[in-house]
Amino acid sequence: MANITRFDPLGEVVSLRSAMDRLFEDSVVSPLNWRTLSGGDVITPPVDMHETPDEIVVTAALPGMKAEGVEITMTGPNLTLRGEFKTDDEIGRDQYLYRERRFGSFSRSIQLPVRVQGDQADASFTDGVLSLRIPKAEEVKPRQIRINAGSGEGSHNGTGASS
């Protein structure tokens, strides 16, 4: 009895990609050298930002860094993070068999979506994660508006006519 195998075009693409990755990794021009020849990589630390009613919270992944190696500045609506991922000088570049971590200086600027009180910002750094809590400017914070329900002259019934 003959075996019938269903053709999976996606499986063929995955197989081809794996073969190309292996060929590239085993070639004379390793990925590390290829990046160097093409001008190097730009280091951009990943950043998350979310908003609460009172503040903007920014979190940046800076693995291997120390708090004193990070510079935080605010100019108007722009928040800028600067620093340098330092390499292990004891290991020569030609001694690496595989190297995925990036080293060098970085500068990451983010435009904040609302006006903030930058001078009131609070920064913490734990386990390679920078957390910034920046209070919103008073004029952009949500406010509760009380409704005056009057029965006197000048009150409206919602239809545009006075009651």
Secondary structure, DSSP 8 states (H G I E B T S, - for coil): --------HHHHHHHHHHHHHHHHHHSSS-HHHHHHHTT-------EEEEE-SSEEEEEEE-TT--GGGEEEEEETTEEEEEEEE---TTS-GGG-S------EEEEEEEE-SS-B-GGG-EEEEETTEEEEEEEB-GGGS----------STT-B-SSSSB-
